Protein backbone atom coordinates (compact mmCIF):
# COMPACT_ATOMS: atom_id res chain seq x y z
CA UNK A 1 0.00 0.00 0.00
CA UNK A 2 1.50 3.31 -1.05
CA UNK A 3 1.04 6.89 0.19
CA UNK A 4 -1.20 7.76 -2.78
CA UNK A 5 -3.66 4.99 -1.89
CA UNK A 6 -3.67 6.12 1.78
CA UNK A 7 -4.29 9.73 0.78
CA UNK A 8 -7.10 8.71 -1.60
CA UNK A 9 -8.84 6.72 1.14
CA UNK A 10 -8.58 9.59 3.59
CA UNK A 11 -9.96 12.09 1.04
CA UNK A 12 -12.99 9.91 0.31
CA UNK A 13 -13.75 9.35 3.99
CA UNK A 14 -13.42 13.07 4.77
CA UNK A 15 -15.79 13.88 1.91
CA UNK A 16 -18.35 11.46 3.33
CA UNK A 17 -18.34 12.96 6.82
CA UNK A 18 -17.93 16.62 5.95
CA UNK A 19 -19.43 17.17 2.47
CA UNK A 20 -23.02 15.87 2.30
CA UNK A 21 -23.41 16.81 -1.38
CA UNK A 22 -20.79 14.21 -2.42
CA UNK A 23 -22.33 11.18 -0.65
CA UNK A 24 -24.46 9.81 -3.51
CA UNK A 25 -21.66 10.22 -6.05
CA UNK A 26 -19.21 8.32 -3.84
CA UNK A 27 -21.63 5.52 -2.92
CA UNK A 28 -22.33 4.91 -6.61
CA UNK A 29 -18.64 4.24 -7.31
CA UNK A 30 -16.93 3.02 -4.13
CA UNK A 31 -17.41 -0.19 -2.12
CA UNK A 32 -16.07 -1.39 1.21
CA UNK A 33 -13.59 -3.89 -0.23
CA UNK A 34 -11.85 -1.15 -2.24
CA UNK A 35 -10.21 0.18 0.95
CA UNK A 36 -6.81 -1.34 1.71
CA UNK A 37 -6.39 -0.02 5.32
CA UNK A 38 -8.52 -2.09 7.73
CA UNK A 39 -9.54 0.85 9.92
CA UNK A 40 -10.59 2.84 6.83
CA UNK A 41 -12.60 -0.11 5.61
CA UNK A 42 -14.40 -0.25 8.96
CA UNK A 43 -15.19 3.47 8.88
CA UNK A 44 -16.66 3.16 5.39
CA UNK A 45 -18.70 0.13 6.47
CA UNK A 46 -20.31 2.15 9.28
CA UNK A 47 -20.94 5.13 6.99
CA UNK A 48 -22.57 2.85 4.42
CA UNK A 49 -24.89 1.40 7.07
CA UNK A 50 -25.97 4.88 8.10
CA UNK A 51 -26.44 5.79 4.43
CA UNK A 52 -28.75 2.82 3.83
CA UNK A 53 -31.07 3.79 6.70
CA UNK A 54 -30.85 7.47 5.72
CA UNK A 55 -29.30 8.54 9.01
CA UNK A 56 -27.27 11.75 9.14
CA UNK A 57 -23.59 11.14 8.46
CA UNK A 58 -21.08 13.20 10.42
CA UNK A 59 -18.21 12.77 12.89
CA UNK A 60 -20.50 12.19 15.87
CA UNK A 61 -22.89 9.65 14.30
CA UNK A 62 -20.06 7.61 12.80
CA UNK A 63 -17.99 7.74 16.02
CA UNK A 64 -20.97 6.57 18.10
CA UNK A 65 -21.75 3.72 15.70
CA UNK A 66 -18.20 2.30 15.53
CA UNK A 67 -18.34 0.40 18.89
CA UNK A 68 -21.30 -1.61 17.59
CA UNK A 69 -18.97 -3.27 15.09
CA UNK A 70 -17.37 -6.48 16.34
CA UNK A 71 -13.90 -5.69 15.03
CA UNK A 72 -10.38 -5.53 16.42
CA UNK A 73 -9.88 -2.30 14.46
CA UNK A 74 -12.52 -0.20 16.30
CA UNK A 75 -10.08 1.83 18.39
CA UNK A 76 -7.78 2.39 15.43
CA UNK A 77 -10.78 3.48 13.36
CA UNK A 78 -11.79 6.00 16.06
CA UNK A 79 -8.32 7.57 16.02
CA UNK A 80 -8.20 7.68 12.21
CA UNK A 81 -11.68 9.16 12.04
CA UNK A 82 -10.71 12.10 14.25
CA UNK A 83 -7.46 12.69 12.35
CA UNK A 84 -9.18 12.65 8.99
CA UNK A 85 -11.97 14.96 10.14
CA UNK A 86 -9.60 17.54 11.63
CA UNK A 87 -6.98 17.40 8.87
CA UNK A 88 -6.64 20.73 7.07
CA UNK A 89 -4.27 19.18 4.54
CA UNK A 90 -6.98 17.23 2.77
CA UNK A 91 -8.72 19.19 0.01
CA UNK A 92 -11.93 17.33 -0.82
CA UNK A 93 -13.02 19.52 -3.74
CA UNK A 94 -9.63 19.31 -5.49
CA UNK A 95 -8.83 15.67 -4.85
CA UNK A 96 -12.09 13.72 -4.68
CA UNK A 97 -12.42 12.75 -8.34
CA UNK A 98 -8.76 11.69 -8.48
CA UNK A 99 -9.13 9.74 -5.23
CA UNK A 100 -12.10 7.77 -6.59
CA UNK A 101 -10.07 6.94 -9.71
CA UNK A 102 -7.09 5.84 -7.59
CA UNK A 103 -9.18 3.47 -5.45
CA UNK A 104 -10.88 2.00 -8.50
CA UNK A 105 -7.59 1.50 -10.35
CA UNK A 106 -5.86 -0.05 -7.33
CA UNK A 107 -8.78 -2.39 -6.72
CA UNK A 108 -8.70 -3.50 -10.35
CA UNK A 109 -4.94 -3.98 -10.11
CA UNK A 110 -5.34 -6.19 -7.02
CA UNK A 111 -8.06 -8.18 -8.73
CA UNK A 112 -5.80 -8.75 -11.75
CA UNK A 113 -2.92 -9.80 -9.50
CA UNK A 114 -5.24 -12.28 -7.79
CA UNK A 115 -6.43 -13.58 -11.17
CA UNK A 116 -2.83 -13.98 -12.37
CA UNK A 117 -1.96 -15.92 -9.21
CA UNK A 118 -4.94 -18.23 -9.71
CA UNK A 119 -3.95 -18.86 -13.33
CA UNK A 120 -0.36 -19.56 -12.29
CA UNK A 121 -1.56 -22.01 -9.62
CA UNK A 122 -3.80 -23.89 -12.08
CA UNK A 123 -1.05 -23.96 -14.72
CA UNK A 124 1.44 -25.52 -12.27
CA UNK A 125 -0.90 -28.32 -11.14
CA UNK A 126 -0.62 -31.87 -12.51
CA UNK A 127 -4.35 -31.75 -13.32
CA UNK A 128 -3.90 -28.66 -15.54
CA UNK A 129 -6.11 -28.35 -18.60
CA UNK A 130 -6.51 -25.23 -20.80
CA UNK A 131 -10.27 -25.38 -20.20
CA UNK A 132 -9.80 -24.69 -16.46
CA UNK A 133 -7.92 -21.48 -17.22
CA UNK A 134 -10.40 -20.44 -19.91
CA UNK A 135 -13.34 -21.00 -17.54
CA UNK A 136 -11.61 -18.91 -14.87
CA UNK A 137 -10.92 -16.02 -17.28
CA UNK A 138 -14.43 -16.15 -18.80
CA UNK A 139 -16.03 -16.04 -15.36
CA UNK A 140 -13.81 -13.11 -14.46
CA UNK A 141 -14.95 -11.22 -17.55
CA UNK A 142 -18.62 -12.06 -17.06
CA UNK A 143 -18.79 -11.26 -13.35
CA UNK A 144 -16.26 -8.43 -13.10
CA UNK A 145 -17.72 -5.97 -10.62
CA UNK A 146 -15.73 -3.03 -12.02
CA UNK A 147 -17.24 -3.13 -15.51
CA UNK A 148 -20.04 -0.81 -14.51
CA UNK A 149 -17.52 1.69 -13.08
CA UNK A 150 -15.30 1.62 -16.14
CA UNK A 151 -18.11 1.75 -18.71
CA UNK A 152 -20.30 4.30 -16.95
CA UNK A 153 -20.23 7.67 -18.66
CA UNK A 154 -21.52 10.96 -17.36
CA UNK A 155 -23.75 12.33 -20.10
CA UNK A 156 -25.19 15.83 -19.93
CA UNK A 157 -28.77 16.71 -20.87
CA UNK A 158 -27.73 18.49 -24.05
CA UNK A 159 -26.06 15.33 -25.37
CA UNK A 160 -29.10 13.22 -24.48
CA UNK A 161 -31.48 15.61 -26.25
CA UNK A 162 -29.25 15.65 -29.34
CA UNK A 163 -29.19 11.83 -29.38
CA UNK A 164 -32.99 11.73 -29.10
CA UNK A 165 -33.41 14.21 -31.96
CA UNK A 166 -31.04 12.13 -34.09
CA UNK A 167 -33.21 9.05 -33.48
CA UNK A 168 -36.37 11.04 -34.24
CA UNK A 169 -34.90 12.20 -37.55
CA UNK A 170 -33.85 8.66 -38.50
CA UNK A 171 -37.32 7.36 -37.67
CA UNK A 172 -39.08 10.07 -39.69
CA UNK A 173 -36.87 9.33 -42.72
CA UNK A 174 -37.31 5.53 -42.47
CA UNK A 175 -41.06 5.06 -41.96
CA UNK A 176 -40.77 5.12 -38.18
CA UNK A 177 -37.79 2.76 -37.96
CA UNK A 178 -34.51 3.93 -36.44
CA UNK A 179 -33.17 0.60 -35.18
CA UNK A 180 -31.87 -2.49 -36.98
CA UNK A 181 -34.51 -3.81 -39.37
CA UNK A 182 -35.71 -7.38 -38.88
CA UNK A 183 -37.42 -7.52 -42.27
CA UNK A 184 -40.81 -8.24 -40.68
CA UNK A 185 -42.33 -4.97 -41.78
CA UNK A 186 -45.12 -4.45 -39.27
CA UNK A 187 -42.92 -5.69 -36.41
CA UNK A 188 -40.30 -3.11 -37.41
CA UNK A 189 -42.92 -0.36 -37.54
CA UNK A 190 -44.33 -1.16 -34.08
CA UNK A 191 -40.92 -1.56 -32.41
CA UNK A 192 -38.97 0.97 -34.56
CA UNK A 193 -36.58 -1.90 -35.28
CA UNK A 194 -34.17 -3.60 -32.89
CA UNK A 195 -32.92 -0.95 -30.48
CA UNK A 196 -29.54 -0.80 -28.72
CA UNK A 197 -29.63 -2.30 -25.18
CA UNK A 198 -32.88 -4.19 -25.88
CA UNK A 199 -33.38 -7.80 -24.84
CA UNK A 200 -35.99 -9.11 -27.28
CA UNK A 201 -37.48 -12.46 -26.29
CA UNK A 202 -39.17 -14.51 -29.02
CA UNK A 203 -41.00 -17.43 -27.42
CA UNK A 204 -43.06 -20.33 -28.70
CA UNK A 205 -43.77 -24.01 -28.28
CA UNK A 206 -41.41 -26.51 -29.97
CA UNK A 207 -41.58 -26.70 -33.80
CA UNK A 208 -43.57 -23.44 -34.01
CA UNK A 209 -40.75 -21.75 -35.95
CA UNK A 210 -38.55 -19.95 -33.39
CA UNK A 211 -35.28 -20.72 -35.15
CA UNK A 212 -36.74 -19.73 -38.53
CA UNK A 213 -37.88 -16.41 -37.09
CA UNK A 214 -34.42 -15.73 -35.65
CA UNK A 215 -32.67 -16.69 -38.88
CA UNK A 216 -35.15 -14.56 -40.82
CA UNK A 217 -33.99 -11.61 -38.74
CA UNK A 218 -30.38 -12.45 -39.61
CA UNK A 219 -31.21 -12.79 -43.29
CA UNK A 220 -32.58 -9.27 -43.41
CA UNK A 221 -30.28 -7.55 -40.91
CA UNK A 222 -26.97 -9.04 -42.12
CA UNK A 223 -27.52 -10.03 -45.75
CA UNK A 224 -29.79 -7.19 -46.85
CA UNK A 225 -28.69 -4.41 -44.49
CA UNK A 226 -25.02 -5.34 -43.91
CA UNK A 227 -25.19 -5.56 -40.11
CA UNK A 228 -22.77 -7.82 -38.24
CA UNK A 229 -24.70 -10.49 -36.34
CA UNK A 230 -23.79 -13.46 -34.15
CA UNK A 231 -26.05 -16.52 -34.12
CA UNK A 232 -25.46 -18.76 -31.09
CA UNK A 233 -27.07 -22.17 -31.57
CA UNK A 234 -27.52 -24.54 -28.64
CA UNK A 235 -29.55 -27.09 -30.63
CA UNK A 236 -28.05 -27.52 -34.11
CA UNK A 237 -24.51 -27.61 -35.43
CA UNK A 238 -23.12 -24.87 -37.65
CA UNK A 239 -23.80 -26.71 -40.94
CA UNK A 240 -27.45 -27.30 -40.05
CA UNK A 241 -27.88 -23.62 -39.23
CA UNK A 242 -26.19 -22.67 -42.51
CA UNK A 243 -28.55 -24.96 -44.44
CA UNK A 244 -31.55 -23.23 -42.91
CA UNK A 245 -30.35 -19.70 -43.57
CA UNK A 246 -29.48 -20.57 -47.17
CA UNK A 247 -32.99 -21.99 -47.58
CA UNK A 248 -34.51 -18.79 -46.19
CA UNK A 249 -32.37 -16.53 -48.37
CA UNK A 250 -32.69 -18.53 -51.59
CA UNK A 251 -36.31 -19.64 -51.22
CA UNK A 252 -35.22 -23.20 -52.02
CA UNK A 253 -36.98 -25.92 -50.04
CA UNK A 254 -34.95 -27.17 -47.10
CA UNK A 255 -35.72 -30.75 -48.07
CA UNK A 256 -34.20 -30.21 -51.54
CA UNK A 257 -31.01 -28.76 -50.04
CA UNK A 258 -30.77 -31.63 -47.55
CA UNK A 259 -31.08 -34.23 -50.31
CA UNK A 260 -28.85 -32.29 -52.70
CA UNK A 261 -31.50 -32.40 -55.41
CA UNK A 262 -32.07 -28.91 -56.77
CA UNK A 263 -34.16 -28.08 -59.83
CA UNK A 264 -32.41 -26.03 -62.54
CA UNK A 265 -33.97 -22.72 -61.52
CA UNK A 266 -33.23 -23.48 -57.85
CA UNK A 267 -29.51 -24.01 -58.52
CA UNK A 268 -29.05 -20.42 -59.66
CA UNK A 269 -30.88 -19.02 -56.64
CA UNK A 270 -28.93 -21.27 -54.31
CA UNK A 271 -25.57 -20.23 -55.79
CA UNK A 272 -26.43 -16.54 -55.52
CA UNK A 273 -27.60 -17.04 -51.92
CA UNK A 274 -24.29 -18.76 -51.14
CA UNK A 275 -22.34 -15.75 -52.37
CA UNK A 276 -24.51 -13.36 -50.38
CA UNK A 277 -24.15 -15.35 -47.15
CA UNK A 278 -20.37 -15.75 -47.58
CA UNK A 279 -19.90 -11.99 -48.00
CA UNK A 280 -22.36 -11.08 -45.22
CA UNK A 281 -21.69 -10.19 -41.58
CA UNK A 282 -23.23 -13.41 -40.26
CA UNK A 283 -21.21 -15.50 -37.80
CA UNK A 284 -22.56 -18.84 -36.57
CA UNK A 285 -21.34 -20.59 -33.42
CA UNK A 286 -22.89 -23.84 -32.17
CA UNK A 287 -22.41 -26.06 -29.13
CA UNK A 288 -23.30 -26.43 -25.46
CA UNK A 289 -22.73 -23.20 -23.56
CA UNK A 290 -22.68 -21.76 -20.08
CA UNK A 291 -23.73 -18.13 -19.76
CA UNK A 292 -20.05 -17.25 -19.24
CA UNK A 293 -19.25 -18.93 -22.58
CA UNK A 294 -21.98 -16.91 -24.30
CA UNK A 295 -20.76 -13.64 -22.83
CA UNK A 296 -17.18 -14.45 -23.81
CA UNK A 297 -18.25 -15.12 -27.42
CA UNK A 298 -20.15 -11.84 -27.56
CA UNK A 299 -17.27 -9.82 -26.07
CA UNK A 300 -14.75 -11.45 -28.41
CA UNK A 301 -16.70 -10.67 -31.58
CA UNK A 302 -17.66 -7.17 -30.41
CA UNK A 303 -14.08 -6.08 -29.77
CA UNK A 304 -12.30 -8.17 -32.43
CA UNK A 305 -14.62 -7.85 -35.43
CA UNK A 306 -17.44 -5.49 -34.47
CA UNK A 307 -20.96 -6.62 -33.61
CA UNK A 308 -24.37 -5.04 -34.22
CA UNK A 309 -26.73 -7.64 -32.73
CA UNK A 310 -26.98 -11.21 -31.37
CA UNK A 311 -29.51 -14.04 -31.74
CA UNK A 312 -29.42 -16.80 -29.09
CA UNK A 313 -31.18 -20.11 -29.85
CA UNK A 314 -32.37 -20.76 -27.21
CA UNK A 315 -32.26 -19.34 -23.70
CA UNK A 316 -33.28 -22.42 -21.68
CA UNK A 317 -30.44 -24.44 -23.25
CA UNK A 318 -27.81 -22.18 -21.67
CA UNK A 319 -26.57 -23.22 -18.23
CA UNK A 320 -25.48 -21.08 -15.28
CA UNK A 321 -23.35 -23.23 -12.95
CA UNK A 322 -23.72 -22.47 -9.26
CA UNK A 323 -27.40 -21.53 -9.29
CA UNK A 324 -29.72 -23.27 -6.83
CA UNK A 325 -32.42 -24.55 -9.18
CA UNK A 326 -33.60 -24.49 -12.78
CA UNK A 327 -35.79 -21.41 -12.33
CA UNK A 328 -32.93 -19.43 -10.83
CA UNK A 329 -30.61 -20.71 -13.56
CA UNK A 330 -32.79 -19.43 -16.40
CA UNK A 331 -33.31 -16.17 -14.51
CA UNK A 332 -29.54 -15.73 -14.19
CA UNK A 333 -29.09 -16.32 -17.93
CA UNK A 334 -31.74 -13.77 -18.91
CA UNK A 335 -30.36 -11.20 -16.45
CA UNK A 336 -26.85 -11.48 -17.83
CA UNK A 337 -28.05 -11.28 -21.41
CA UNK A 338 -29.83 -8.04 -20.54
CA UNK A 339 -26.70 -6.79 -18.73
CA UNK A 340 -24.47 -7.39 -21.74
CA UNK A 341 -27.02 -5.80 -24.10
CA UNK A 342 -26.90 -2.72 -21.87
CA UNK A 343 -23.14 -2.72 -21.59
CA UNK A 344 -22.32 -3.17 -25.28
CA UNK A 345 -25.29 -1.12 -26.53
CA UNK A 346 -26.52 -3.85 -28.87
CA UNK A 347 -29.89 -5.62 -29.21
CA UNK A 348 -29.98 -9.29 -28.21
CA UNK A 349 -32.72 -11.56 -29.54
CA UNK A 350 -33.19 -14.50 -27.17
CA UNK A 351 -35.37 -17.34 -28.43
CA UNK A 352 -37.25 -19.14 -25.65
CA UNK A 353 -39.45 -22.17 -25.22
CA UNK A 354 -42.86 -21.83 -23.59
CA UNK A 355 -44.13 -24.14 -20.86
CA UNK A 356 -46.61 -26.94 -21.59
CA UNK A 357 -49.43 -24.90 -20.06
CA UNK A 358 -50.39 -23.84 -23.59
CA UNK A 359 -51.19 -27.42 -24.57
CA UNK A 360 -53.69 -27.89 -21.75
CA UNK A 361 -55.87 -24.91 -22.70
CA UNK A 362 -58.66 -24.83 -25.26
CA UNK A 363 -57.34 -21.50 -26.48
CA UNK A 364 -53.73 -22.24 -27.52
CA UNK A 365 -52.78 -18.60 -27.85
CA UNK A 366 -49.67 -17.99 -25.66
CA UNK A 367 -49.77 -15.66 -22.65
CA UNK A 368 -47.08 -14.02 -20.53
CA UNK A 369 -47.89 -16.43 -17.70
CA UNK A 370 -46.56 -19.22 -19.92
CA UNK A 371 -43.11 -17.68 -19.48
CA UNK A 372 -43.17 -17.34 -15.71
CA UNK A 373 -41.95 -20.85 -15.07
CA UNK A 374 -38.78 -19.82 -16.86
CA UNK A 375 -37.26 -17.55 -14.24
CA UNK A 376 -37.18 -13.81 -14.75
CA UNK A 377 -37.32 -13.73 -18.56
CA UNK A 378 -40.46 -11.60 -18.66
CA UNK A 379 -39.03 -9.12 -16.17
CA UNK A 380 -35.67 -8.75 -17.96
CA UNK A 381 -37.06 -8.51 -21.49
CA UNK A 382 -37.80 -5.19 -23.16
CA UNK A 383 -39.97 -6.93 -25.75
CA UNK A 384 -41.69 -10.31 -25.47
CA UNK A 385 -43.07 -11.72 -28.72
CA UNK A 386 -44.93 -15.01 -29.04
CA UNK A 387 -45.04 -16.98 -32.28
CA UNK A 388 -48.39 -18.65 -32.86
CA UNK A 389 -49.72 -20.68 -35.78
CA UNK A 390 -53.32 -21.86 -35.31
CA UNK A 391 -52.89 -24.59 -37.94
CA UNK A 392 -50.12 -26.15 -35.82
CA UNK A 393 -52.83 -27.58 -33.56
CA UNK A 394 -55.07 -28.82 -36.39
CA UNK A 395 -55.22 -32.56 -36.97
CA UNK A 396 -56.85 -32.41 -40.38
CA UNK A 397 -54.39 -32.39 -43.33
CA UNK A 398 -56.70 -30.02 -45.22
CA UNK A 399 -56.61 -27.47 -42.39
CA UNK A 400 -52.81 -27.73 -42.03
CA UNK A 401 -52.35 -25.97 -45.37
CA UNK A 402 -53.19 -22.65 -43.72
CA UNK A 403 -49.99 -20.56 -43.59
CA UNK A 404 -51.38 -17.87 -41.29
CA UNK A 405 -49.32 -17.13 -38.22
CA UNK A 406 -48.84 -14.35 -35.71
CA UNK A 407 -46.02 -12.57 -33.96
CA UNK A 408 -47.83 -11.48 -30.80
CA UNK A 409 -46.09 -8.57 -29.07
CA UNK A 410 -47.23 -9.25 -25.49
CA UNK A 411 -44.80 -6.94 -23.71
CA UNK A 412 -43.22 -3.77 -25.06
CA UNK A 413 -41.42 -1.59 -22.56
CA UNK A 414 -41.30 1.38 -24.92
CA UNK A 415 -44.30 1.03 -27.18
CA UNK A 416 -47.62 -0.53 -28.05
CA UNK A 417 -48.74 -4.17 -28.15
CA UNK A 418 -50.03 -5.79 -31.32
CA UNK A 419 -50.84 -9.11 -32.96
CA UNK A 420 -48.85 -9.01 -36.20
CA UNK A 421 -50.07 -11.33 -38.94
CA UNK A 422 -47.35 -13.21 -40.84
CA UNK A 423 -47.17 -16.28 -43.05
CA UNK A 424 -45.20 -19.43 -42.35
CA UNK A 425 -43.86 -21.22 -45.42
CA UNK A 426 -43.35 -24.73 -44.07
CA UNK A 427 -41.50 -26.17 -47.05
CA UNK A 428 -38.59 -23.72 -46.85
CA UNK A 429 -39.27 -23.21 -43.83
CA UNK A 430 -39.47 -19.43 -43.29
CA UNK A 431 -41.60 -16.66 -41.85
CA UNK A 432 -42.53 -13.87 -44.22
CA UNK A 433 -44.74 -10.81 -44.41
CA UNK A 434 -48.36 -11.51 -45.28
CA UNK A 435 -49.09 -11.27 -49.02
CA UNK A 436 -45.49 -10.26 -49.71
CA UNK A 437 -43.37 -11.79 -52.47
CA UNK A 438 -39.96 -12.39 -50.93
CA UNK A 439 -37.09 -10.83 -52.87
CA UNK A 440 -34.91 -13.92 -53.03
CA UNK A 441 -33.31 -12.36 -56.12
CA UNK A 442 -34.43 -10.50 -59.24
CA UNK A 443 -35.00 -13.64 -61.26
CA UNK A 444 -37.22 -15.14 -58.56
CA UNK A 445 -39.24 -11.95 -58.21
CA UNK A 446 -39.89 -11.91 -61.96
CA UNK A 447 -40.97 -15.56 -61.99
CA UNK A 448 -43.47 -14.90 -59.20
CA UNK A 449 -44.70 -11.66 -60.74
CA UNK A 450 -45.37 -13.41 -64.04
CA UNK A 451 -47.24 -16.09 -62.14
CA UNK A 452 -49.35 -13.50 -60.31
CA UNK A 453 -50.06 -11.53 -63.50
CA UNK A 454 -50.93 -14.72 -65.36
CA UNK A 455 -53.41 -15.70 -62.69
CA UNK A 456 -55.05 -12.28 -62.93
ABEGO torsion letter per residue (X at the ends): XBAAAAAAAAAAAAAAAABAAAAAAAAAABBAAABABAAAAAAAAAAAAAAAAGBBBBAAAAAAAAAABBBAAAAAAAAAAAAAAABAABBAAAAAAAAAAAAAAAAAAAAAAAAAAAAAAAAABAABBAAAAAAAAAAAAAABAAAAAAABBBBBAAAAAAAAAAAAAAAAAAGGBABBBAGBAAAAAAAGEBBBGBBBBBBBBBGAGAAAAAAAAAAAAAAAAGBBBBBBBAABBAAAAAAAAAAAAAGBBAAAAAAGBBBAAAAAAAAAAAAAAAABABBBBBEBBBAAAAAAAAAAAAAAAEBABBBBOBAAABBBBGBABAAAAAAAAAAAAAAAAAAAGBBBBBBBBBBAAAAABABABBBAAAAAABEAAAAABABBBBBBBAAAABABAAAAABABBBBBBABBAAEBBBBBBBBBBAAOBBBBBBGBBBBABAAAAAAAAAAAAAAX
